[in-house]
Amino acid sequence: MTFYPRTVLIFVLFIATSMVAQEQQKLPLVYNVSFCDKGIEIDGKIDSTWEQADWSSSFVDIEGNVKPAPYLETKFKMLWGEAELYLLAWLEETHIWATLKNHDDIVYRDNDFEVFIDPDGDTHNYMEIEVNAFNTILDLFLPKPYREGGPLQMNWTAENLRTAIGLLGTINQPNDTDSAWIVEMALPFSSIGTIPSPGDHWRINFSRVHYDLDVLNGVYSKKKDSADRVLPEYNWVWSPQGIINMHYPEKWGYVFFSHDHEPMNSEHPSDARARLVLYDMYYHQRAYFRKNGSYDTIIPEQIDINGKTTRLIVEKMEPTAYTVKIQWENQYIHLQQDGKIWTTDL
């Protein structure tokens, strides 16, 4: 391989800088979901079954603490059973509003609640479910994130999904003040395509899209600025993305499945930081490819993760494709040019 001192210096400097950034960056949030051995009636009500589940932390701005905290609270609970994943979400709201009523309408054009699930955590083949206060569902599937071309598959349906909305107030009635709306959901594992085992973890995140409203002629409408443009929506999430884009699955939270009726109190997987470090290289390579039309073939032989030096092994390096891996504890973590990340045993 030809040696290019300046290129090596640039890449090594990038890796060193990214290590500092990773040390400062918080890991995604963790939620421990308890097992429920009886079915849940999906009716939009918070019944006694939900008492065994903990509330999540309150949602934050999608960009994290660089933006103001949301002025309305959003939080969730989760449980799981033999056949379904259960979700309960609480959305504080003084003016409950919705317009869209047909399945697969573009629901985020209303105020909505959104669920993103990547069971194996490889950032590919994940699903998104959106719901508004009319209980209108948009469900879709992406083989890859939008940044890698998707494509969006709107014909995918979460078969046998059960959802209900609870209203603590009235919908589309500007003359009163509401309190909240509740989303309750039972998502069959058969529609996800896999069943978790106790101790497994999935990558999941939740988002709330919220528009400020005006009342015109007794009807809600999205608030506009002085140039008659609709004000940008708020994007409030459980685990902050650091970017106004939910389709960065590597930034989603970790949901651990408990062995029993009590949460596991699990913390992050041991490779959580290592994955973020590998993704720093992925972001660098994407930027390099956009500028040069090929990937940077000069790769450092070692990288530092939390003060631990590990060898970076190049499995494939071509102008338009690459695969690298690192050894982390008893496994290899692999990453390829389209952002797919996976592990193999040693």
PyMOL commands that set and color helices and strands:
alter all, ss='L'
color gray80, all
select helices_A, chain A and resi 5-24+48-52+107-109+146-148+189-192+249-251+272-292
alter helices_A, ss='H'
color red, helices_A
select strands_A, chain A and resi 30-35+60-61+74-80+84-92+112-118+126-131+137-142+162-168+180-188+201-210+213-216+219-222+234-237+253-257+302-305+308-318+321-328+331-336+341-345
alter strands_A, ss='S'
color yellow, strands_A
deselect
rebuild
show_as cartoon
